[in-house]
Structure formats: structure tokens, C-alpha cells
Amino acid sequence: MYDQLRILEKMVLDIKKQYQLVSAELSSLKQNPVTNTQELAALKTKLDTTYTERDGAKKQLNDLDKRYQNLAEAHHMIGEEQDKLQKQISQLQQQNSELQQHNNELKQQYNDIKQQNSELQKKNQLAAERTQVVLQRLTRIDQAES
């Protein structure tokens, strides 16, 4: 057991040495950081590219938002115009219906007048025939008296 404690003590000492070495190296790195200029330049370039892409995406988003607003406004205006046109269509259909009814009434009046005219023409023809007969009789009477 004593041997095991010695081995364990040796392990603890080794771990402490390693800790001190790593701690010293870390402290040294903190005080004098080693910078890889190529890697740093690449990261800066990547950061700049990312910022540029972000700005481009923001601009594109703003453009799309403006376009959406314009389209929404146009859609609203088209909807209002469509409502007005639908109202006009309804009014025109109503007027058309009224005009057709008035037209049918006028056609009926025309047919009635046409029938009256036909009847009057028949009466006039009959009257003309009777007048002719009366004239003929009067002519015979006048001839008979002379």
C-alpha cells in the first residue's frame, strides 16, 4: 500500500508539473498572443464579406418590402375599382331590364295601334264603297230626273 501511495504521489507531482507548464504557456500566450497574419486577414475578409452580404440582403429585403407595399396598395385599389364596376354592372342591368320592359310596352302599343289602323282602314274602305254606291244611286236619280 505504501508503494501505491508513492506511485500516486508521483502522479500528483507529474500532474502539478504539467499544470505549471501549461499555466505558464497560457500566461505567456495571454501576454504575447501569437497572431497568424494570414489567418487574421482571411477572417477580416470573411467578416467584411459577411457584412456586405448582410447589407445586400437588408437592401433586398427593403426593396421587396416596398414592392409588397406597392402591390398591396394596387390590390386594394383594384378591389375598390372592381366594386365600383360591379355596382355599375348592377345599375346597367337594372336599367337594361327597365328598358326592355319599356320596349315591350311600346311594342304592345305599336301592335295595338297597328290593329286599330287596320280596322280603321277596313272601315274607310267600307265607307268608300258605300259612298261609291250612294254616288252611283244619286247619279241614277239625277239621270232619271233629267
PyMOL commands that set and color helices and strands:
alter all, ss='L'
color gray80, all
select helices_A, chain A and resi 2-31+37-145
alter helices_A, ss='H'
color red, helices_A
deselect
rebuild
show_as cartoon
